[in-house]
Amino acid sequence: MCWQGHREPRDGRRRAARKPFKYTATGVAGLAGGKKLIIAPSRGGLYTASSPMAFMDHQETFLTSFFGFIGMSDAAFVRAEGVGLGPEQRKLALETALPTSRP
């Protein structure tokens, strides 16, 4: 994941990441909405829904919640799972993840 909201853009403008939400009369409102978010995590193990380790997957729920809080609810995950399970599985994980990341 690459979240670079803490850096200044080269032209000197401040990013919205310094103030990712505001308080309103009805509660918190995210200020980073209207953007498509693509998250490309890689994992050493297998945590898909069909895996016995699926209950240990906190990465996607955390990221979905965090980015949803600041208004970015249109998130897509491009996963490369099992990259730590040997060279064959790593190659398969990268081959199956990369085509889905292209527009």
Secondary structure, 3 states (H helix, E strand, C coil): CCCCCCCCCCCCCCCHHHCCEEEECCEEEECCCCCEEEECCEECCCCCCCCCCHHHCCHHHHHHHHHHHCCCCEEEECCEECCCCCHHHHHHHHHHHHHHHCC
